[in-house]
Amino acid sequence: MKVVDLPVVVGMVLVTGFFVVLANAVADVLYAVADRRVVLT
């Protein structure tokens, strides 16, 4: 791997991680809306 590729790899890891966290947050909220027994704290 070239040294020039490192910022691209780091950027992709950050973007992918951000979308994984965002998808988990959306899933938590939707689950709480679908099932009223779940309480978000």
Biopython code that builds the backbone (N, CA, C, O; Angstrom):
import numpy as np
from Bio.PDB.StructureBuilder import StructureBuilder

atoms = [
    (1, "MET", "N", (0.844, -1.184, 0.000)),
    (1, "MET", "CA", (0.000, 0.000, 0.000)),
    (1, "MET", "C", (0.883, 1.239, 0.000)),
    (1, "MET", "O", (1.875, 1.308, 0.726)),
    (2, "LYS", "N", (0.523, 2.191, -0.800)),
    (2, "LYS", "CA", (1.298, 3.422, -0.889)),
    (2, "LYS", "C", (0.975, 4.342, 0.283)),
    (2, "LYS", "O", (-0.093, 4.247, 0.888)),
    (3, "VAL", "N", (1.903, 5.221, 0.586)),
    (3, "VAL", "CA", (1.692, 6.194, 1.659)),
    (3, "VAL", "C", (0.577, 7.160, 1.278)),
    (3, "VAL", "O", (-0.118, 7.681, 2.151)),
    (4, "VAL", "N", (0.401, 7.401, -0.016)),
    (4, "VAL", "CA", (-0.622, 8.327, -0.494)),
    (4, "VAL", "C", (-2.019, 7.766, -0.209)),
    (4, "VAL", "O", (-2.968, 8.534, -0.054)),
    (5, "ASP", "N", (-2.158, 6.439, -0.139)),
    (5, "ASP", "CA", (-3.460, 5.821, 0.090)),
    (5, "ASP", "C", (-3.929, 5.926, 1.538)),
    (5, "ASP", "O", (-5.111, 5.718, 1.810)),
    (6, "LEU", "N", (-3.041, 6.240, 2.468)),
    (6, "LEU", "CA", (-3.401, 6.250, 3.879)),
    (6, "LEU", "C", (-4.526, 7.235, 4.202)),
    (6, "LEU", "O", (-5.459, 6.842, 4.903)),
    (7, "PRO", "N", (-4.499, 8.487, 3.739)),
    (7, "PRO", "CA", (-5.624, 9.382, 4.041)),
    (7, "PRO", "C", (-6.954, 8.884, 3.466)),
    (7, "PRO", "O", (-8.006, 9.100, 4.068)),
    (8, "VAL", "N", (-6.913, 8.233, 2.329)),
    (8, "VAL", "CA", (-8.141, 7.693, 1.736)),
    (8, "VAL", "C", (-8.691, 6.583, 2.613)),
    (8, "VAL", "O", (-9.897, 6.525, 2.856)),
    (9, "VAL", "N", (-7.830, 5.709, 3.084)),
    (9, "VAL", "CA", (-8.254, 4.598, 3.943)),
    (9, "VAL", "C", (-8.809, 5.141, 5.255)),
    (9, "VAL", "O", (-9.861, 4.692, 5.711)),
    (10, "VAL", "N", (-8.129, 6.087, 5.860)),
    (10, "VAL", "CA", (-8.592, 6.669, 7.122)),
    (10, "VAL", "C", (-9.937, 7.357, 6.913)),
    (10, "VAL", "O", (-10.837, 7.223, 7.742)),
    (11, "GLY", "N", (-10.079, 8.083, 5.828)),
    (11, "GLY", "CA", (-11.343, 8.758, 5.540)),
    (11, "GLY", "C", (-12.488, 7.786, 5.352)),
    (11, "GLY", "O", (-13.588, 8.015, 5.855)),
    (12, "MET", "N", (-12.242, 6.707, 4.638)),
    (12, "MET", "CA", (-13.293, 5.711, 4.419)),
    (12, "MET", "C", (-13.684, 5.017, 5.720)),
    (12, "MET", "O", (-14.861, 4.735, 5.945)),
    (13, "VAL", "N", (-12.707, 4.742, 6.572)),
    (13, "VAL", "CA", (-13.015, 4.121, 7.862)),
    (13, "VAL", "C", (-13.858, 5.065, 8.712)),
    (13, "VAL", "O", (-14.809, 4.624, 9.358)),
    (14, "LEU", "N", (-13.530, 6.349, 8.725)),
    (14, "LEU", "CA", (-14.302, 7.318, 9.502)),
    (14, "LEU", "C", (-15.722, 7.459, 8.962)),
    (14, "LEU", "O", (-16.678, 7.482, 9.738)),
    (15, "VAL", "N", (-15.868, 7.553, 7.656)),
    (15, "VAL", "CA", (-17.199, 7.693, 7.057)),
    (15, "VAL", "C", (-18.034, 6.446, 7.302)),
    (15, "VAL", "O", (-19.210, 6.545, 7.654)),
    (16, "THR", "N", (-17.436, 5.274, 7.118)),
    (16, "THR", "CA", (-18.150, 4.027, 7.356)),
    (16, "THR", "C", (-18.566, 3.903, 8.821)),
    (16, "THR", "O", (-19.696, 3.517, 9.118)),
    (17, "GLY", "N", (-17.663, 4.228, 9.724)),
    (17, "GLY", "CA", (-17.987, 4.185, 11.154)),
    (17, "GLY", "C", (-19.112, 5.136, 11.512)),
    (17, "GLY", "O", (-19.987, 4.795, 12.307)),
    (18, "PHE", "N", (-19.094, 6.335, 10.926)),
    (18, "PHE", "CA", (-20.149, 7.312, 11.181)),
    (18, "PHE", "C", (-21.507, 6.764, 10.751)),
    (18, "PHE", "O", (-22.489, 6.891, 11.482)),
    (19, "PHE", "N", (-21.566, 6.152, 9.557)),
    (19, "PHE", "CA", (-22.840, 5.640, 9.075)),
    (19, "PHE", "C", (-23.306, 4.422, 9.865)),
    (19, "PHE", "O", (-24.511, 4.206, 9.999)),
    (20, "VAL", "N", (-22.387, 3.628, 10.386)),
    (20, "VAL", "CA", (-22.773, 2.492, 11.235)),
    (20, "VAL", "C", (-23.396, 3.002, 12.530)),
    (20, "VAL", "O", (-24.430, 2.496, 12.966)),
    (21, "VAL", "N", (-22.769, 4.003, 13.143)),
    (21, "VAL", "CA", (-23.316, 4.582, 14.377)),
    (21, "VAL", "C", (-24.663, 5.235, 14.099)),
    (21, "VAL", "O", (-25.592, 5.088, 14.892)),
    (22, "LEU", "N", (-24.783, 5.950, 12.993)),
    (22, "LEU", "CA", (-26.044, 6.595, 12.630)),
    (22, "LEU", "C", (-27.144, 5.553, 12.402)),
    (22, "LEU", "O", (-28.272, 5.738, 12.859)),
    (23, "ALA", "N", (-26.828, 4.470, 11.706)),
    (23, "ALA", "CA", (-27.814, 3.423, 11.453)),
    (23, "ALA", "C", (-28.262, 2.764, 12.750)),
    (23, "ALA", "O", (-29.439, 2.436, 12.900)),
    (24, "ASN", "N", (-27.343, 2.565, 13.689)),
    (24, "ASN", "CA", (-27.715, 1.982, 14.982)),
    (24, "ASN", "C", (-28.609, 2.922, 15.772)),
    (24, "ASN", "O", (-29.551, 2.469, 16.423)),
    (25, "ALA", "N", (-28.338, 4.210, 15.731)),
    (25, "ALA", "CA", (-29.166, 5.183, 16.436)),
    (25, "ALA", "C", (-30.574, 5.224, 15.838)),
    (25, "ALA", "O", (-31.563, 5.267, 16.570)),
    (26, "VAL", "N", (-30.657, 5.210, 14.521)),
    (26, "VAL", "CA", (-31.971, 5.211, 13.862)),
    (26, "VAL", "C", (-32.732, 3.926, 14.202)),
    (26, "VAL", "O", (-33.937, 3.972, 14.447)),
    (27, "ALA", "N", (-32.054, 2.805, 14.218)),
    (27, "ALA", "CA", (-32.702, 1.536, 14.560)),
    (27, "ALA", "C", (-33.217, 1.564, 15.996)),
    (27, "ALA", "O", (-34.309, 1.061, 16.261)),
    (28, "ASP", "N", (-32.463, 2.133, 16.920)),
    (28, "ASP", "CA", (-32.903, 2.243, 18.313)),
    (28, "ASP", "C", (-34.161, 3.092, 18.424)),
    (28, "ASP", "O", (-35.098, 2.722, 19.131)),
    (29, "VAL", "N", (-34.189, 4.220, 17.736)),
    (29, "VAL", "CA", (-35.351, 5.105, 17.801)),
    (29, "VAL", "C", (-36.572, 4.431, 17.175)),
    (29, "VAL", "O", (-37.667, 4.492, 17.735)),
    (30, "LEU", "N", (-36.393, 3.790, 16.022)),
    (30, "LEU", "CA", (-37.510, 3.112, 15.377)),
    (30, "LEU", "C", (-38.034, 1.958, 16.231)),
    (30, "LEU", "O", (-39.240, 1.715, 16.278)),
    (31, "TYR", "N", (-37.142, 1.257, 16.896)),
    (31, "TYR", "CA", (-37.568, 0.168, 17.767)),
    (31, "TYR", "C", (-38.377, 0.708, 18.939)),
    (31, "TYR", "O", (-39.371, 0.101, 19.338)),
    (32, "ALA", "N", (-37.961, 1.839, 19.490)),
    (32, "ALA", "CA", (-38.698, 2.449, 20.597)),
    (32, "ALA", "C", (-40.064, 2.944, 20.128)),
    (32, "ALA", "O", (-41.032, 2.879, 20.886)),
    (33, "VAL", "N", (-40.158, 3.433, 18.904)),
    (33, "VAL", "CA", (-41.452, 3.881, 18.373)),
    (33, "VAL", "C", (-42.361, 2.681, 18.113)),
    (33, "VAL", "O", (-43.561, 2.749, 18.380)),
    (34, "ALA", "N", (-41.810, 1.597, 17.600)),
    (34, "ALA", "CA", (-42.608, 0.424, 17.260)),
    (34, "ALA", "C", (-43.082, -0.314, 18.504)),
    (34, "ALA", "O", (-44.183, -0.865, 18.512)),
    (35, "ASP", "N", (-42.274, -0.332, 19.547)),
    (35, "ASP", "CA", (-42.611, -1.061, 20.770)),
    (35, "ASP", "C", (-42.597, -0.078, 21.931)),
    (35, "ASP", "O", (-41.529, 0.315, 22.399)),
    (36, "ARG", "N", (-43.757, 0.315, 22.390)),
    (36, "ARG", "CA", (-43.867, 1.349, 23.426)),
    (36, "ARG", "C", (-43.342, 0.894, 24.790)),
    (36, "ARG", "O", (-43.173, 1.715, 25.691)),
    (37, "ARG", "N", (-43.084, -0.398, 24.948)),
    (37, "ARG", "CA", (-42.529, -0.867, 26.230)),
    (37, "ARG", "C", (-41.068, -0.459, 26.383)),
    (37, "ARG", "O", (-40.546, -0.411, 27.497)),
    (38, "VAL", "N", (-40.405, -0.162, 25.257)),
    (38, "VAL", "CA", (-39.011, 0.244, 25.281)),
    (38, "VAL", "C", (-38.957, 1.726, 25.603)),
    (38, "VAL", "O", (-39.637, 2.530, 24.965)),
    (39, "VAL", "N", (-38.145, 2.092, 26.601)),
    (39, "VAL", "CA", (-38.002, 3.487, 27.005)),
    (39, "VAL", "C", (-36.578, 3.915, 26.726)),
    (39, "VAL", "O", (-35.633, 3.308, 27.230)),
    (40, "LEU", "N", (-36.417, 4.959, 25.925)),
    (40, "LEU", "CA", (-35.083, 5.501, 25.661)),
    (40, "LEU", "C", (-34.680, 6.400, 26.823)),
    (40, "LEU", "O", (-35.428, 7.292, 27.223)),
    (41, "THR", "N", (-33.498, 6.152, 27.354)),
    (41, "THR", "CA", (-33.047, 6.971, 28.484)),
    (41, "THR", "C", (-32.007, 7.964, 28.045)),
    (41, "THR", "O", (-31.511, 8.740, 28.862)),
]
sb = StructureBuilder()
sb.init_structure("model")
sb.init_model(0)
sb.init_chain("A")
sb.init_seg("    ")
for serial, (resi, resn, name, xyz) in enumerate(atoms, 1):
    if name == "N":
        sb.init_residue(resn, " ", resi, " ")
    sb.init_atom(name, np.array(xyz, "f"), 0.0, 1.0, " ", f" {name:<3s}", serial, name[0])
structure = sb.get_structure()
